Amino acid sequence: MNPEYREMRRKLRRLTRREKKLKKAILIVLVSAVVLSSAFGVVAARTGNSDALAPQTVSVSDRSYYAASVAGAGLIHEEFNGYANSEQMDMLETVRTGTAVLSEAVSEIRDVAGTNMQNLQTAFAAAQEAEDAAEASRLAEEEASRAAEEASKAAEEEASKAAEEEASKAAEEESRKAEEAERAAKETAVPATQAPTTAAPAAEADGAQNSAAGYHTVRTNSKGTVEFDENGVPVNCINVFRGAATAYYGGTCTATGTVPGYGTVAVNPRLIPYGSLLWITTPDGSFTYGPARAEDTGGFIYWNNAPVADLYFQTYDECCQFGKRNVIVYVISG
């Protein structure tokens, strides 16, 4: 609240209290006058002698009360004119003069109080208008802030929706490209000059056979048997993956509970199911791995651009020799 407004309110309260006190004093004087005049009338009526009320029988102070009573009650004292002397008339005139002065003071106080009240009402109205304006400004700011937040939220939602749509389109495009690559891989024959060659140790290459035309028609080891058509492509192929392959060694147990060895391949089981028979070769046919089984997995499947397969080797040197290569992974039924 405005300090000037509070100060004016305090002044108005003080003036109001003073006016009430003055009114109370005047009321007391008037009531006293009425009571005294009534008492004098009763005494005169009972005694039948107006001399009982003669001024010389009362003191100066009693006369003053008497004169004030007569003046306050408004009784222009016809019954006392016979014995009122000049001293009593002077006192009555003094009381009348005092009453007039008090009336003028009361009038002035009322005028000042009215002016102050009007000023206070004007100040109060101005303060109320200022408070209303401030409240309206605050509400407008809150509304603007809320509108800005809603607009920002809507923009974020639109951006998120657009990003999701873009990601969905990109995923569909990648899926389409993968399907086209798979279809192309199935339709493309492997030339004789790129016929797969085994990278398996001699102990794992038991059962390998060559056709008269120089094709590896069958490749067998402890992981399974892979048959090739006349173009050197594995038969009964149900899926093809292209991507990078890495190498690892060591360990005593795979994710499927088998003992790791040559032909053990770690894969993403969401793409290549555990137990799948695999044949892995580089695009130029310079390296082959298999027959192999999808028997293991690893944290690499959660990498960005994760390899499509992790090939098991017996030694660290073999892993280093292989490094990381692009390969074609044939998933074979059986």
VEXDREN-2710 file (C-alpha; in Angstrom, 1 decimal):
% VEXDREN-2710
k/r/px/py/pz
1/MET/0.0/0.0/0.0
2/ASN/1.2/3.6/-0.8
3/PRO/2.9/5.2/2.3
4/GLU/1.2/8.5/1.6
5/TYR/-2.2/6.7/1.5
6/ARG/-1.5/5.1/4.9
7/GLU/-0.5/8.4/6.4
8/MET/-3.7/10.1/5.2
9/ARG/-5.8/7.2/6.6
10/ARG/-4.1/7.7/10.0
11/LYS/-4.9/11.4/10.0
12/LEU/-8.5/10.7/9.1
13/ARG/-8.8/8.3/12.0
14/ARG/-7.4/10.9/14.4
15/LEU/-9.8/13.6/13.2
16/THR/-12.7/11.2/13.4
17/ARG/-11.8/10.3/17.0
18/ARG/-11.5/14.0/17.9
19/GLU/-14.9/14.8/16.4
20/LYS/-16.5/11.9/18.3
21/LYS/-15.0/13.2/21.6
22/LEU/-16.3/16.7/20.9
23/LYS/-19.8/15.4/20.0
24/LYS/-19.7/13.4/23.2
25/ALA/-18.8/16.5/25.3
26/ILE/-21.5/18.6/23.7
27/LEU/-24.0/15.8/24.3
28/ILE/-23.0/15.7/28.0
29/VAL/-23.5/19.4/28.4
30/LEU/-26.9/19.3/26.8
31/VAL/-28.1/16.4/28.8
32/SER/-26.8/18.0/32.0
33/ALA/-28.6/21.2/31.1
34/VAL/-31.9/19.3/30.5
35/VAL/-31.5/17.4/33.8
36/LEU/-30.7/20.5/35.9
37/SER/-33.5/22.6/34.4
38/SER/-36.0/19.8/35.1
39/ALA/-34.8/19.5/38.7
40/PHE/-35.2/23.3/39.2
41/GLY/-38.7/23.1/37.8
42/VAL/-39.7/20.2/40.1
43/VAL/-38.4/22.1/43.2
44/ALA/-40.3/25.3/42.3
45/ALA/-43.5/23.4/41.7
46/ARG/-43.3/21.5/45.0
47/THR/-42.4/24.5/47.2
48/GLY/-44.6/27.0/45.4
49/ASN/-41.8/29.5/46.1
50/SER/-39.6/30.7/43.3
51/ASP/-37.3/32.2/45.9
52/ALA/-36.0/28.7/46.5
53/LEU/-34.3/29.1/43.2
54/ALA/-33.0/32.6/43.8
55/PRO/-29.5/33.2/42.5
56/GLN/-28.2/34.6/45.8
57/THR/-28.8/31.3/47.5
58/VAL/-26.3/29.5/45.2
59/SER/-22.6/29.8/44.7
60/VAL/-20.9/31.1/41.6
61/SER/-20.2/27.6/40.4
62/ASP/-23.8/26.6/40.9
63/ARG/-24.9/29.6/38.9
64/SER/-22.6/28.6/36.1
65/TYR/-24.1/25.1/36.0
66/TYR/-27.5/26.6/36.1
67/ALA/-26.8/29.1/33.3
68/ALA/-25.1/26.3/31.2
69/SER/-28.1/24.1/31.7
70/VAL/-30.6/26.7/30.7
71/ALA/-28.5/27.6/27.5
72/GLY/-27.9/23.9/26.6
73/ALA/-31.6/22.9/26.8
74/GLY/-32.7/25.8/24.7
75/LEU/-35.0/27.1/27.3
76/ILE/-35.1/30.8/27.1
77/HIS/-35.9/31.0/30.6
78/GLU/-39.1/33.0/31.0
79/GLU/-39.8/31.5/34.4
80/PHE/-36.4/32.8/35.7
81/ASN/-36.4/36.3/34.2
82/GLY/-37.9/37.7/37.4
83/TYR/-34.9/36.9/39.5
84/ALA/-31.9/36.7/37.1
85/ASN/-29.5/39.4/37.9
86/SER/-26.8/40.9/35.7
87/GLU/-24.1/38.5/36.9
88/GLN/-26.2/35.5/35.8
89/MET/-27.0/37.1/32.4
90/ASP/-23.2/37.6/31.9
91/MET/-22.6/34.0/32.7
92/LEU/-25.4/32.9/30.4
93/GLU/-23.9/35.0/27.6
94/THR/-20.6/33.5/28.2
95/VAL/-22.0/30.0/27.9
96/ARG/-23.8/31.0/24.7
97/THR/-20.6/32.4/23.3
98/GLY/-18.7/29.3/24.2
99/THR/-21.5/27.2/22.6
100/ALA/-21.2/29.2/19.4
101/VAL/-17.4/28.9/19.4
102/LEU/-17.8/25.1/19.9
103/SER/-20.3/24.9/17.1
104/GLU/-17.9/26.8/14.8
105/ALA/-15.0/24.5/15.8
106/VAL/-17.2/21.5/15.1
107/SER/-18.2/22.9/11.7
108/GLU/-14.5/23.6/10.9
109/ILE/-13.5/20.1/12.0
110/ARG/-16.3/18.6/9.9
111/ASP/-15.2/20.7/6.9
112/VAL/-11.6/19.6/7.3
113/ALA/-12.6/16.0/7.9
114/GLY/-14.8/16.1/4.8
115/THR/-11.9/17.5/2.7
116/ASN/-9.5/14.9/4.1
117/MET/-12.1/12.2/3.5
118/GLN/-12.5/13.4/-0.1
119/ASN/-8.7/13.5/-0.5
120/LEU/-8.4/10.0/1.0
121/GLN/-11.1/8.6/-1.2
122/THR/-9.4/10.2/-4.3
123/ALA/-6.0/8.7/-3.2
124/PHE/-7.7/5.3/-2.4
125/ALA/-9.3/5.3/-5.9
126/ALA/-5.9/6.2/-7.5
127/ALA/-4.2/3.5/-5.5
128/GLN/-6.9/1.0/-6.4
129/GLU/-6.5/1.9/-10.1
130/ALA/-2.8/1.5/-9.8
131/GLU/-3.2/-1.9/-8.2
132/ASP/-5.7/-3.0/-10.8
133/ALA/-3.3/-1.9/-13.6
134/ALA/-0.5/-3.8/-12.0
135/GLU/-2.6/-6.9/-11.6
136/ALA/-3.7/-6.6/-15.2
137/SER/-0.1/-6.2/-16.3
138/ARG/0.9/-9.3/-14.3
139/LEU/-1.9/-11.3/-15.8
140/ALA/-1.0/-10.1/-19.3
141/GLU/2.7/-11.2/-18.6
142/GLU/1.6/-14.6/-17.3
143/GLU/-0.7/-15.1/-20.4
144/ALA/2.2/-14.1/-22.7
145/SER/4.6/-16.4/-20.9
146/ARG/2.1/-19.2/-21.1
147/ALA/1.5/-18.6/-24.8
148/ALA/5.3/-18.6/-25.4
149/GLU/5.7/-21.9/-23.5
150/GLU/2.8/-23.5/-25.4
151/ALA/4.3/-22.2/-28.7
152/SER/7.8/-23.6/-27.7
153/LYS/6.3/-26.9/-26.7
154/ALA/4.3/-27.1/-30.0
155/ALA/7.5/-26.3/-31.9
156/GLU/9.4/-29.0/-30.0
157/GLU/6.7/-31.5/-30.7
158/GLU/6.7/-30.6/-34.4
159/ALA/10.5/-30.9/-34.5
160/SER/10.4/-34.2/-32.7
161/LYS/7.6/-35.5/-35.0
162/ALA/9.6/-34.4/-38.1
163/ALA/12.7/-36.1/-36.7
164/GLU/10.8/-39.3/-36.1
165/GLU/9.4/-39.2/-39.6
166/GLU/12.8/-38.6/-41.0
167/ALA/14.3/-41.4/-39.0
168/SER/11.5/-43.7/-40.1
169/LYS/12.0/-42.8/-43.7
170/ALA/15.8/-43.4/-43.3
171/ALA/15.1/-46.8/-41.7
172/GLU/12.7/-47.8/-44.5
173/GLU/15.3/-46.7/-47.1
174/GLU/18.0/-48.7/-45.4
175/SER/15.7/-51.7/-45.2
176/ARG/14.9/-51.3/-48.9
177/LYS/18.6/-51.1/-49.8
178/ALA/19.3/-54.2/-47.7
179/GLU/16.5/-56.1/-49.4
180/GLU/17.9/-55.1/-52.8
181/ALA/21.4/-56.1/-51.8
182/GLU/20.1/-59.4/-50.6
183/ARG/18.2/-60.0/-53.8
184/ALA/21.2/-59.0/-55.8
185/ALA/23.4/-61.3/-53.8
186/LYS/21.1/-64.2/-54.5
187/GLU/20.9/-63.4/-58.2
188/THR/24.6/-63.0/-58.6
189/ALA/26.8/-66.0/-59.3
190/VAL/30.3/-66.4/-57.9
191/PRO/32.8/-66.9/-60.7
192/ALA/35.2/-69.8/-60.8
193/THR/38.1/-67.5/-60.3
194/GLN/36.6/-66.4/-57.1
195/ALA/35.7/-69.8/-55.8
196/PRO/35.9/-70.0/-52.0
197/THR/39.1/-71.3/-50.5
198/THR/39.3/-72.7/-47.0
199/ALA/41.0/-70.9/-44.3
200/ALA/40.4/-73.7/-41.9
201/PRO/43.2/-75.7/-40.3
202/ALA/43.8/-79.2/-41.8
203/ALA/42.2/-80.8/-38.9
204/GLU/38.9/-79.0/-39.5
205/ALA/38.9/-79.5/-43.3
206/ASP/38.1/-83.2/-43.2
207/GLY/35.6/-84.2/-45.8
208/ALA/36.3/-81.4/-48.3
209/GLN/35.7/-82.5/-51.9
210/ASN/36.4/-80.9/-55.3
211/SER/34.4/-81.3/-58.5
212/ALA/36.0/-82.0/-61.8
213/ALA/35.4/-78.4/-62.9
214/GLY/37.4/-77.1/-59.8
215/TYR/34.4/-76.1/-57.6
216/HIS/34.2/-76.9/-53.9
217/THR/30.9/-78.7/-54.2
218/VAL/30.9/-79.7/-50.5
219/ARG/32.7/-78.3/-47.5
220/THR/32.4/-80.3/-44.2
221/ASN/33.8/-79.9/-40.7
222/SER/32.6/-80.4/-37.1
223/LYS/30.2/-77.4/-37.4
224/GLY/28.3/-78.9/-40.4
225/THR/28.3/-79.4/-44.2
226/VAL/27.9/-76.7/-46.9
227/GLU/27.1/-77.6/-50.4
228/PHE/27.8/-75.3/-53.4
229/ASP/26.1/-75.1/-56.8
230/GLU/27.9/-75.0/-60.1
231/ASN/28.6/-71.3/-59.6
232/GLY/30.2/-71.7/-56.2
233/VAL/27.2/-70.3/-54.3
234/PRO/26.0/-72.2/-51.2
235/VAL/22.8/-74.0/-51.8
236/ASN/19.8/-73.8/-49.4
237/CYS/20.8/-70.2/-48.5
238/ILE/18.0/-68.5/-46.6
239/ASN/19.5/-65.1/-45.9
240/VAL/22.6/-63.1/-46.8
241/PHE/24.3/-60.3/-44.8
242/ARG/27.0/-58.0/-46.0
243/GLY/29.2/-56.0/-43.6
244/ALA/32.3/-55.9/-41.6
245/ALA/33.7/-58.9/-39.7
246/THR/36.2/-58.9/-36.8
247/ALA/38.1/-61.6/-34.9
248/TYR/38.4/-62.8/-31.3
249/TYR/40.0/-65.6/-29.4
250/GLY/40.0/-67.1/-25.9
251/GLY/37.2/-68.1/-23.6
252/THR/35.9/-71.5/-22.4
253/CYS/32.2/-71.2/-23.0
254/THR/30.0/-69.4/-25.6
255/ALA/26.6/-67.8/-25.0
256/THR/24.9/-71.0/-26.1
257/GLY/27.0/-73.2/-23.8
258/THR/29.4/-74.7/-26.3
259/VAL/33.2/-74.7/-26.2
260/PRO/34.5/-72.1/-28.6
261/GLY/36.7/-73.2/-31.5
262/TYR/37.3/-72.7/-35.2
263/GLY/33.9/-72.1/-36.8
264/THR/32.4/-70.4/-33.8
265/VAL/30.9/-67.1/-34.8
266/ALA/29.5/-64.4/-32.5
267/VAL/26.5/-62.7/-34.0
268/ASN/23.6/-60.4/-33.2
269/PRO/20.9/-63.1/-32.4
270/ARG/18.2/-60.6/-33.4
271/LEU/19.5/-60.8/-37.0
272/ILE/21.1/-64.3/-37.1
273/PRO/19.5/-66.9/-34.8
274/TYR/21.7/-69.0/-32.6
275/GLY/22.6/-72.4/-34.2
276/SER/22.4/-71.1/-37.8
277/LEU/24.8/-72.8/-40.2
278/LEU/27.0/-70.1/-41.8
279/TRP/29.4/-69.7/-44.7
280/ILE/31.5/-66.6/-44.7
281/THR/33.7/-65.2/-47.5
282/THR/35.2/-61.9/-48.6
283/PRO/33.6/-60.3/-51.7
284/ASP/36.7/-61.1/-53.8
285/GLY/36.8/-64.7/-52.5
286/SER/40.4/-64.3/-51.1
287/PHE/39.2/-65.5/-47.7
288/THR/36.6/-68.0/-46.6
289/TYR/35.6/-69.1/-43.1
290/GLY/33.4/-72.1/-42.5
291/PRO/31.3/-74.1/-42.3
292/ALA/30.5/-72.2/-39.1
293/ARG/27.8/-71.9/-36.5
294/ALA/26.2/-68.8/-34.8
295/GLU/27.0/-69.8/-31.2
296/ASP/28.2/-66.7/-29.4
297/THR/27.5/-63.0/-29.0
298/GLY/29.0/-60.0/-27.4
299/GLY/28.7/-56.3/-26.4
300/PHE/29.8/-55.3/-29.9
301/ILE/26.2/-55.8/-31.2
302/TYR/25.2/-52.5/-29.4
303/TRP/27.9/-50.5/-31.2
304/ASN/27.1/-48.0/-33.9
305/ASN/27.9/-49.7/-37.2
306/ALA/28.4/-53.0/-35.4
307/PRO/30.1/-55.8/-37.3
308/VAL/27.9/-58.4/-38.8
309/ALA/30.0/-61.2/-37.4
310/ASP/32.9/-61.8/-35.0
311/LEU/35.0/-64.9/-36.1
312/TYR/36.7/-67.1/-33.5
313/PHE/40.4/-67.9/-34.0
314/GLN/42.8/-70.1/-31.9
315/THR/45.5/-67.5/-31.4
316/TYR/46.0/-63.8/-31.0
317/ASP/48.3/-63.7/-34.1
318/GLU/45.6/-65.2/-36.3
319/CYS/43.2/-62.5/-35.0
320/CYS/45.7/-59.8/-35.9
321/GLN/46.3/-61.3/-39.3
322/PHE/42.6/-61.3/-40.0
323/GLY/42.0/-57.8/-38.6
324/LYS/38.7/-56.4/-39.8
325/ARG/37.4/-57.2/-43.3
326/ASN/34.2/-56.8/-45.3
327/VAL/32.5/-60.1/-45.7
328/ILE/29.4/-61.9/-47.1
329/VAL/27.6/-64.1/-44.6
330/TYR/25.4/-66.8/-46.0
331/VAL/22.9/-68.2/-43.6
332/ILE/22.1/-71.8/-44.6
333/SER/19.2/-73.9/-43.6
334/GLY/20.2/-77.1/-41.8
END
